[in-house]
Structures are given as C-alpha cells and as structure tokens.
Amino acid sequence: MSKALDGTNVVEFSSHPAAAYAAMLLAEQGAETVKIEAPGGAPGRGTPHFHVLNRSKRSAVLDLAVRAGHEKARAFIKWADVVITGWTTKRLLAVGLDYPSIQGVNPGAVALSMPPFGSRGPLAELDADDQLVSALGGIAGDQWARSGNPVAMTFPAASYSAGILGATAATAAILARRNGGHGQ
C-alpha cells in the first residue's frame, strides 16, 4: 500500500529528540529518511528511546569537521526534498546548514530548523536537552504546582510536541511545493 510521502527524501542533521521525532514521523509516512550521525554514532545509540526515534530511517556517518564530510553533506542536501536540522543557529552557520546555504545547494528543498529554543531570542544559542526546555517552558512548573512536589519530567513532552508540529509544517511545505510552489 502506498503512503502519503512515498518518493520524498529526507535528511536529518540533529542530536535532539524534536528533530529526530519529526524525521521519524515523515519516515513513517513513507519518506526515505537518512539520519546523519557523527563519527562514533549519535548520543544514546543503543537505547530503547534511540530506536523509537530512529525507526524507519537509514543512517550515515559524516564528520562535518572535515572537507570530505561537508562534500557528503552537500550531496545529501542535493538529494533531499526536506532537510531537518536540530542545532543552534551558530552551529548551523559553522557547518553550512543554515537556510541560505541549503538553498544554495538545493533551491527546492524544504528546510526545517528545530533548535531547542528557536532561532531568535535570548536563549536561541542554548544547546539544551528536553528537561531544560520543559523547565524553562513551564511544563515542569505546571506539574509541580499540581502535585505540590518537584516533578522530574521523564517523558520528553516538549520535544515530542515540537516534533509533531515540525513534521506537520514540513508536510504542508512539501504539499505547497508539489502544487507549484518552491522550497521553504
């Protein structure tokens, strides 16, 4: 049976759950999805959580600190319909994965950038994990207020919510492009 995103290519450059979850949702809808990992593998590789976030994907190892890694990254960007990143703006600029660089390689690409605290604002360059995002975003505080006790957030609610919204936005951009639009 065919799926909605059959024939769509996705490449994911990330070490955060939100971007990984968005990429997994696109893969589950039929997109051919490749997760780019640093030499030595992604953090958490081998854990159940890693396997959940990366099901239905292939992986490739690239060292973005060397020229050969940049050339391979450019090849993946040329191949991709969707490029998903989950790093801060400063890091994206350093490795050539900012929106203008992606568009320079593949003008038709949909670029989904998912840094932990967004691309603007006082926390934009903070490379945070889900617990910090949940705490500063108010989710953990809300749970504390309800129970009267400190609450450790064990489920990555902020990341999964962001992943759902990211996958939805990417799917809408893919549809717009298929209907005569361009990369976004």
HUPEFEN-V561608 format. One line per field, one symbol per residue. ss: DSSP state (@ for helix, = for strand, . for the rest). phi: phi as a letter, one per 30 degrees, with the letter a starting at -180 (. if undefined). burial: # if it has 16 or more other C-alpha atoms within 10 Angstrom, else .. Layout:
ss: ???
phi: ???
burial: ???
This chain:
ss: ........=====...@@@@@@@@@@@@...======..........@@@@@@....====.....@@@@@@@@@@@@@..====...@@@@@@@...@@@@@@@....====................@@@@@@@@.@@@@@@@@@.........@@@@@@@@@@@@@@@@@@@@@@......
phi: .dceceiccbbccabcdddddeddddddcjddbccccdejjdeiejdededddcdiccbbcbcddbeddddddddddddddbccbbcdedddddcicdeedddddbdddccccbdecicbjdcecddccddddddddjddddddddcibebddccdddddddddddddddddddddddcjdbdb
burial: ....#..###############################...#..........#####....###....##.###.##############..#...####.###..##############....##.#########...###.........#.#...####.###.##..##.##..#.....##
